[in-house]
């Protein structure tokens, strides 16, 4: 994700670099760290998703909170999966929340937009049966293929014919999103979803149409639940999922929400 990542980093406020990092934790499903805000992303620990040096130990174990924000942000390029997760969590907690966000479900949006069209899903989400019934053609691409899925590498063949693409945010974490966007069909709709996705308008410049991201609404609850094994689906009451569109007219009829952190660590 080098070009996109560098562009996002360039938008981080200078004040973020003065923050004392705290509350660093890499749990079963999610990783988090407090910078400007408490930032989260998925824990990158599956070798089928990130095949590099995941078995190498995390550096500075027990001392991560003594590192500077800049040092942890550099971990976005690490070949150690959990270090990279910390880097993206730090990034997500430092981005200024200034877009127009809407309440809604990215999967439901993709199903609606994909009616009678060709739809590709990058990462095996729930409700694939609904996509198959609704779309003219449906492809599910996975690095860990289940029955009926295509290998992830097939994106080069199916994305150029896809009218709607919904991609997991882990594609940001494992440096595959740029290739996916490069294969995007002109005029198609590209939705990227998950807590790992930066809520940054920079993604729109590279071809993303809707970000289905999240921000931490209740830092105290999110911290407690993640270290006890929470997944994103189990903490929607305190990790607020939102839709952030390039063109707000695409989400006409959905409720707009102003981001507020209700409880801070």
Residue pairs with C-beta under 8 A, 6 or more apart in sequence:
1 76
1 172
1 175
1 177
1 178
2 77
2 175
2 178
3 178
3 206
4 172
4 177
4 178
4 202
4 203
4 206
5 76
5 77
7 202
7 205
7 206
8 91
8 95
8 198
8 200
8 202
8 203
9 73
9 76
9 91
11 95
11 96
11 200
11 202
12 73
12 91
12 94
12 95
13 36
13 94
13 96
15 36
16 35
16 36
16 69
16 94
17 68
17 69
17 70
18 69
19 35
19 36
19 69
19 94
21 33
21 34
21 35
21 64
21 65
21 67
21 68
21 69
21 72
21 90
22 33
22 34
22 65
22 265
23 32
23 33
23 34
23 38
23 65
23 223
23 265
24 32
24 33
24 34
24 64
24 65
24 86
25 31
25 32
25 33
25 223
25 226
25 227
26 43
26 58
26 82
26 85
26 86
27 43
27 226
27 227
27 228
27 229
27 230
28 43
28 229
29 42
29 43
29 226
29 229
29 230
29 231
29 232
30 40
30 41
30 42
30 43
30 195
30 226
30 230
30 231
30 232
31 40
31 41
31 42
31 43
31 44
31 82
31 85
31 86
31 88
31 89
32 38
32 39
32 40
32 89
32 216
32 222
32 223
32 226
33 39
33 64
33 72
33 86
33 89
33 90
33 93
34 93
34 219
34 265
35 69
35 72
35 90
35 93
35 94
36 93
36 94
37 93
37 94
37 215
37 216
37 219
37 261
38 93
38 216
38 219
38 222
38 223
38 264
38 265
39 88
39 89
39 90
39 91
39 92
39 93
39 94
39 216
40 89
40 92
40 93
40 195
40 214
40 216
40 222
40 226
40 239
41 85
41 88
41 89
41 92
41 169
41 173
41 195
41 196
42 85
42 169
42 170
42 173
42 194
42 195
42 196
42 232
43 81
43 82
43 85
44 50
44 54
44 81
44 82
44 84
44 85
44 170
44 173
44 174
45 54
45 81
45 82
46 54
46 144
47 54
47 55
48 143
48 144
49 143
49 144
49 170
49 174
50 81
50 84
50 173
50 174
52 79
52 80
52 81
53 79
53 80
53 81
54 80
54 81
54 82
56 79
56 80
57 80
58 64
58 80
58 82
58 83
59 80
59 83
60 66
60 67
64 72
64 86
69 90
69 94
72 86
72 87
72 90
73 87
73 90
73 91
73 94
74 87
75 83
75 84
75 86
75 87
75 90
76 84
76 87
76 88
76 91
77 84
77 87
78 84
78 87
84 173
85 173
88 172
88 173
88 196
88 198
91 198
92 195
92 196
92 198
92 199
93 216
95 198
95 199
95 200
97 199
97 215
97 259
99 199
99 201
99 244
100 244
100 245
100 248
100 256
101 199
101 242
101 243
101 244
101 256
101 257
101 258
101 259
102 242
102 243
102 244
102 245
102 248
102 251
102 254
102 255
102 256
102 257
103 242
103 243
103 254
103 255
103 256
103 257
104 242
104 243
104 251
104 254
105 212
105 241
106 166
106 191
106 193
106 210
106 212
106 241
106 243
107 125
107 126
107 127
107 166
107 193
109 191
109 210
109 212
109 243
109 251
110 119
110 121
110 131
110 164
110 166
110 191
111 127
111 130
111 131
111 134
113 164
113 189
114 131
114 134
114 135
114 138
114 163
114 164
115 134
115 135
116 134
116 135
116 136
117 135
117 136
117 163
117 164
118 135
118 136
118 137
118 138
118 139
118 161
118 162
118 163
118 164
119 131
119 134
119 135
119 137
119 138
119 139
119 162
119 163
119 164
119 165
119 166
120 138
120 139
120 140
120 141
120 155
120 158
120 159
120 162
120 164
120 165
120 166
121 128
121 131
121 138
121 139
121 140
121 141
121 165
121 166
121 167
122 141
122 152
122 155
122 165
122 166
122 167
122 168
122 171
122 180
123 141
123 142
123 167
123 168
123 170
123 171
124 140
124 142
124 144
124 146
124 149
125 166
125 168
125 193
128 138
128 140
128 148
131 138
131 140
132 138
135 164
137 161
139 150
139 154
139 158
139 162
140 146
140 148
140 149
140 150
141 149
141 150
141 151
141 152
141 154
141 155
141 158
142 149
142 150
142 151
142 152
143 151
143 152
145 151
150 158
152 176
155 179
155 180
155 183
156 183
159 165
159 180
159 183
159 184
159 185
160 183
160 184
160 185
161 185
162 185
162 188
163 185
163 188
163 189
164 188
164 189
164 191
165 180
165 184
165 188
165 189
165 190
165 191
166 191
166 192
166 193
167 177
167 180
167 190
167 191
167 192
167 193
168 192
168 193
168 194
169 192
169 193
169 194
169 195
169 196
169 197
169 213
170 194
170 196
171 177
171 180
171 192
172 192
172 196
172 197
172 198
173 196
177 192
178 206
180 190
181 190
181 206
181 207
181 208
184 190
184 207
189 209
189 210
189 250
190 207
190 208
190 209
190 210
191 208
191 209
191 210
191 211
191 212
192 203
192 208
192 210
192 211
192 212
193 211
193 212
193 213
194 212
194 213
194 232
195 213
195 214
195 232
195 239
197 203
197 211
197 212
197 213
198 211
198 213
199 211
199 213
199 214
199 215
199 242
199 244
200 211
201 246
203 211
204 246
208 246
209 245
209 246
209 247
209 250
210 243
210 244
210 245
210 246
210 250
210 251
211 243
211 244
211 245
212 241
212 242
212 243
212 244
213 241
213 242
213 244
214 232
214 239
214 240
214 241
214 242
215 239
215 240
215 242
215 259
215 261
216 222
216 238
216 239
216 240
216 261
217 238
217 239
217 240
217 259
217 260
217 261
217 262
218 237
218 238
218 261
218 262
218 263
219 261
219 263
219 264
219 265
220 263
220 264
220 265
221 235
221 237
221 238
221 263
222 230
222 235
222 238
222 239
223 265
225 234
225 235
225 238
226 235
232 239
232 241
240 257
240 259
242 257
242 259
243 251
243 254
245 251
